[in-house]
Amino acid sequence: MHSHLSATEATRHYALRRPHSFFRPPENHHLNRRHDPSSNFTDTKIKTQKNKHMQITSIASSTNTCINLNSPYHNWELFAADYQEMQQNFKIFVYPDAYNTSSPFAKIFVPYPKSSLFNPSSRSKIGNYYSEHAFKAALLQSSLITTRPESAHFFYMPFSINAMRYDPRLHSEKAIGNFVGEYVRRISHEFEYWNASGGADHFYSYCHSVGREAASRHRGLSNNAIQVTCSSSYFQRFFVAHKDVGLPQVWPRQVHDHESTNARYLPKLVFFAGRIQNSRIRQEVVALWSNDTSMDIYPGNAPYAYEEGFKHSKYCLHLKGYEVNAARISDAIHYGCIPVLFSNYYDLPFANVLDWSKFSIIMNEADIVSLKKVLLSVPSETYESMYQNLKLVRRHFRWHETPRSYDSFYMTAYQLWLRRGLQRLPY
């Protein structure tokens, strides 16, 4: 790191330009001890873990598997300092459509009713698209909002792709795309902010794949504006790494911690249940492991409650379906099951802050045959370290009725903060 860079500049220099590089703190420094339970480990225990980690090095290197120890953050102190600056200074202007409840298209722009969004009896209807609605609701309640556009770092376009899908006036993907394109043209004529940057300081959020196609109807939207999206895959059209932002896909649920039994007593090694028709990798997993009694692999629904599979297994598989994104990662984190990630090209949420290899196992899809060998090679001390890290990062994958520091909303906002500082024409 260049010595003349400030902490903020250094964070942006590395995090934005090298999002998957690992920050390395000094040898005897892990995290701010107030936040890192792993800092309670003795030096002897850490050395023991590292020695035992050598047992799986050959397997890990031959399968491109990432299994590392210690802190789940690349550099906690560098991140925390810049994060605090963000909370104090970051400002976002929201276009007024988000507040116009009398508009004929209010359901598309106005946030999902708070009484429903955080009501357990009704929020499950939103399902996989919950994060799209939760992000907008959190943003409008946050301290980041400004009514002075001249002081804004970014401008939020509050249309909801998921809401459009249920509007009878927008009955097709083409109609949704045309609506979004016309909306951008309208705000570029009514306001001067879009034209000042070509849309590069504008963003929108979505969790449905239609959002990508909708963006294609307007060149500035697809080329310049930032997508805050659950569909964060290098393999997908229109997703641009380093410009766009991965949004954690979180299923709506009550927030409370689940403590797994000691790892040695968990009855199952692996859990996965889901549709396989639209996924080659899922079909391969079922063919290889569905008859293995140490694993619970189901082509469809499990014969028991879905959450029980996470609670009773050491590892839970994330396998690409039609889309790379799924709520299984946040499900695994919520229930304390170590995620095993097989989705190639997935731009993992917050990867420039979190070292995913410290609380998950990352494998190439081509190495699926080595799955059991790799998992059985993980020492119990390594597993326990990963589990403790999983509990530590859990707060980053949660939504709250009122946004809380370091939750999904503020972590996503931090990704936007790293992308600020674009040149604009004067208003």
Helices and strands as residue ranges (DSSP letters): H 7-17, G 37-40, H 43-53, G 54-56, H 57-62, H 76-89, E 92-94, G 96-99, H 106-109, H 114-117, G 123-125, G 127-129, H 130-141, G 149-151, E 154-156, H 161-165, H 173-190, H 193-197, E 202-206, H 210-215, H 219-223, E 226-229, E 245-246, G 263-265, E 268-274, H 280-289, E 295-299, H 306-311, E 313-318, H 328-335, E 338-341, G 356-358, E 361-362, G 365-370, H 371-376, H 380-393, G 394-397, H 408-417
